[in-house]
Amino acid sequence: MPSGINVRIQLFMKEPEGIEQFIAEQKLRLAQDPKCASSYYNLGVAFMNQGKFDEAIDAFEQAITESGRMFEAFVNLGYIYFKEGDLEKVVKANLRAVEIEPRYARGYANLGFAHLQMGKTDEAIEALSKSLELNPEIVQAWCNLANAYLQKGDIEKSIETNKKMLELAPDFALGYNNLANAYYMKGQFNEAIQNSEKASELGFEVHPEFLKLLEPHRRKAKKLSAKKSKTKQPVIKSKTIKTGKAKKSE
C-alpha cells in the first residue's frame, strides 16, 4: 500500500490568524508590486488550504512566471494535480521541481510515488532510491520503495526495505501491514501473522480479505503450538534413596 504525496506548504511570511485577512494582505502587496513571486506563492498556499484549486494553480503559475527558481510552487502544483487524479501532471510538476533544485529529496519521493501509482515500477525505484540517497529519513519514501520492489516481484528486497523503514519508524503501522503482505507472498505465514497483529495493535485496519487469508495459517499455528506444549510436559522421575545396612549388635 503506497504512502502519499509530500507537499511543501510553506509561507514566506508569518500567516495572520484569519486566512481571508492573509489573502487580502497578499493582494495588497501585489497591487504595490505586481511582480512579487512570494506573494503569488503565498496566495497559492492560502487558496490550496481552502480547497480552491483553480485559484491556487493560477497563483502558483504566476509565482513561477515571476521567479524561475520557485521549485516549491511546482511541488504544490503536483499535490493539487494528485488530488485531481492527474498523475501525468504530478510527474511533470515534480520533474520541474528537481530540475530547479536537484537535491530536493521530497521531489524525487513524489516522483516515485506517482510512478508507482502508474505501474512504472523501475522508474519508481529509481526516483525513490534517489530520494533516500539525498535524505534517508523520509519514511514515506522507504514505504513506497518497499512496495515498488514487491510490485516488481523482488520479495526479499521488499522485506529488507520494510525492515529498514521500521528501524527508522518503529511505530509506523502501515509498514507492519506491508511487511505482513510481503511475508505472506514469500510463504512465511507466521511472520505475516505477527506483523499483521502488530499493525492492528498500532491502530491500522488490516484488510478483512487479508485477515481471511491468514486465518487458516493462524489456526494451524495454534494447533502446532498446543501439540508442542503437550510433548514438552516434564517427566518427574522417582528418586531411590539408598539406606546403609544396620550393624549387628555385639
C-alpha positions in Angstrom: 0.0 0.0 0.0 1.7 3.2 -1.2 2.1 6.2 1.0 1.1 9.6 -0.5 2.5 12.8 -2.0 4.6 15.1 0.1 3.5 18.7 -0.2 5.6 21.8 0.5 3.2 24.1 2.3 5.4 27.0 3.4 4.7 30.6 3.7 7.4 33.2 3.2 5.7 35.5 5.7 4.1 34.8 9.0 0.4 33.9 8.5 -2.2 36.1 10.3 -4.9 34.4 12.3 -7.6 34.8 9.6 -6.8 33.3 6.2 -9.1 35.8 4.4 -7.1 38.7 6.0 -3.9 37.0 4.9 -5.3 36.7 1.3 -6.2 40.4 1.4 -2.7 41.3 2.6 -1.1 39.4 -0.3 -3.4 41.1 -2.8 -2.5 44.4 -1.4 1.2 43.6 -1.7 0.7 42.6 -5.3 -1.1 45.8 -6.0 2.0 47.6 -4.8 4.4 45.1 -6.5 2.7 43.1 -9.3 5.9 41.0 -9.8 6.3 39.8 -6.2 6.7 36.0 -6.7 6.5 35.3 -2.9 3.1 37.0 -2.7 1.7 34.9 -5.5 3.2 31.8 -3.9 1.6 32.7 -0.5 -1.7 33.3 -2.3 -1.4 29.8 -3.8 -0.8 28.2 -0.5 -3.8 30.0 1.1 -6.1 29.0 -1.8 -4.9 25.4 -1.7 -5.6 25.2 2.1 -9.2 26.5 1.3 -9.6 23.8 -1.4 -9.8 26.5 -4.1 -7.5 24.6 -6.5 -8.2 26.6 -9.7 -7.2 29.8 -7.9 -4.2 28.1 -6.3 -3.0 26.8 -9.7 -3.2 30.4 -11.2 -1.3 31.8 -8.3 1.4 29.2 -8.3 1.9 29.5 -12.1 2.2 33.3 -11.7 4.8 32.8 -9.0 6.7 30.6 -11.4 6.5 33.2 -14.1 7.9 35.8 -11.8 10.6 33.6 -10.4 12.2 30.7 -12.3 13.6 29.3 -9.1 10.3 28.7 -7.4 10.6 24.9 -7.1 8.2 24.9 -4.1 5.4 26.1 -6.4 5.9 23.1 -8.7 5.8 20.8 -5.7 2.5 22.2 -4.5 1.1 22.1 -8.1 2.0 18.4 -8.1 -0.1 18.0 -4.9 -3.1 19.7 -6.5 -2.8 17.5 -9.6 -2.6 14.4 -7.4 -5.8 15.5 -5.6 -7.4 15.9 -9.0 -6.2 12.5 -10.1 -3.8 13.7 -12.9 -0.7 11.6 -12.3 1.0 12.7 -15.5 0.9 16.3 -14.4 2.1 15.2 -10.9 5.2 13.7 -12.6 5.8 16.8 -14.8 5.5 19.2 -11.9 7.9 17.3 -9.7 10.3 16.8 -12.5 10.5 20.6 -12.9 11.0 20.9 -9.1 14.0 18.6 -9.1 15.4 20.2 -12.2 15.4 23.6 -10.4 16.6 22.1 -7.1 18.4 18.7 -7.8 18.9 18.0 -4.1 15.3 18.3 -3.2 14.7 14.8 -1.9 10.9 15.1 -1.5 10.5 16.0 -5.1 12.0 12.6 -6.0 9.8 10.9 -3.4 6.8 12.4 -5.1 8.0 11.3 -8.5 8.5 7.8 -7.2 5.0 7.7 -5.7 3.4 8.9 -8.9 5.4 6.3 -11.0 4.3 3.6 -8.6 0.6 4.6 -8.9 1.1 4.5 -12.7 2.6 1.0 -12.6 6.0 2.2 -13.7 8.0 0.2 -11.2 11.5 0.7 -12.5 11.0 4.5 -12.7 9.5 4.4 -9.2 12.5 2.5 -7.7 15.0 4.9 -9.4 13.3 8.0 -8.1 12.7 6.7 -4.6 16.3 5.4 -4.3 17.5 8.9 -5.3 15.2 10.5 -2.7 16.6 8.3 0.0 20.2 8.9 -1.1 19.5 12.6 -0.5 17.5 12.2 2.7 17.4 8.7 4.2 14.8 9.8 6.8 11.8 10.1 4.6 9.6 7.3 5.9 7.1 7.5 3.1 9.9 7.0 0.5 11.0 3.8 2.3 7.4 2.6 2.4 6.9 3.2 -1.3 10.2 1.7 -2.3 9.4 -1.5 -0.4 6.1 -1.6 -2.3 7.8 -0.9 -5.6 10.1 -3.9 -5.0 7.0 -6.0 -4.1 5.3 -4.8 -7.3 8.4 -5.9 -9.2 8.3 -9.3 -7.6 11.5 -8.9 -5.6 10.1 -10.0 -2.3 13.4 -10.3 -0.5 14.3 -6.7 -1.3 10.8 -5.6 -0.3 11.2 -7.3 3.1 14.7 -5.8 3.6 13.5 -2.3 2.7 10.5 -2.6 5.0 12.7 -3.6 7.9 15.0 -0.6 7.3 11.9 1.6 7.4 10.7 0.1 10.6 14.1 0.7 12.2 13.6 4.4 11.4 9.9 4.4 12.4 9.1 1.6 14.8 5.5 2.8 15.3 4.6 3.1 11.6 1.6 0.8 11.5 1.3 0.7 7.7 4.9 -0.6 7.5 4.0 -3.7 9.5 1.0 -4.3 7.3 3.1 -4.1 4.2 5.7 -6.3 5.7 3.0 -8.8 6.6 1.9 -8.9 2.9 5.5 -9.4 1.8 6.0 -12.3 4.2 2.7 -13.8 3.1 3.8 -13.7 -0.6 7.0 -15.4 0.5 5.1 -18.2 2.2 6.3 -17.2 5.7 2.9 -17.2 7.3 3.9 -17.0 10.9 5.8 -13.8 10.2 2.9 -12.5 8.2 0.5 -13.1 11.1 2.9 -11.5 13.7 3.3 -8.3 11.6 -0.4 -8.0 10.8 -1.1 -8.3 14.5 1.5 -5.6 15.2 -0.2 -3.3 12.6 -3.5 -3.8 14.3 -2.0 -3.1 17.7 -0.8 0.3 16.3 -4.2 1.2 15.0 -4.0 0.1 11.4 -7.2 -1.5 10.0 -5.8 -4.6 8.2 -7.9 -5.5 5.2 -10.6 -8.1 6.0 -9.7 -10.2 2.9 -6.1 -10.4 4.0 -7.2 -11.5 7.5 -9.3 -14.2 5.9 -6.2 -15.5 4.0 -4.2 -15.6 7.2 -6.9 -17.3 9.3 -6.2 -21.0 8.3 -2.5 -20.4 8.9 -3.3 -18.8 12.3 -5.4 -21.9 13.3 -2.6 -24.2 12.1 0.0 -22.3 14.2 -2.2 -22.6 17.3 -2.6 -26.4 16.8 1.1 -26.8 16.4 1.8 -24.7 19.5 -0.7 -26.7 21.6 0.9 -30.0 20.4 4.4 -28.8 21.3 3.3 -27.8 24.7 1.9 -31.3 25.4 5.0 -33.0 24.3 7.2 -30.7 26.4 5.5 -31.6 29.7 8.2 -32.5 32.2 8.6 -36.2 33.3 9.1 -36.5 37.0 11.5 -39.3 37.8 11.3 -41.2 41.1 14.4 -41.0 43.1 15.6 -44.1 45.0 17.0 -43.4 48.5 19.7 -45.9 49.4 20.0 -46.9 53.1 23.0 -48.5 54.7 22.9 -51.9 56.4 22.4 -51.9 60.2 25.4 -53.2 62.1 25.0 -56.3 64.2 25.0 -55.6 67.9 27.9 -57.2 69.6 
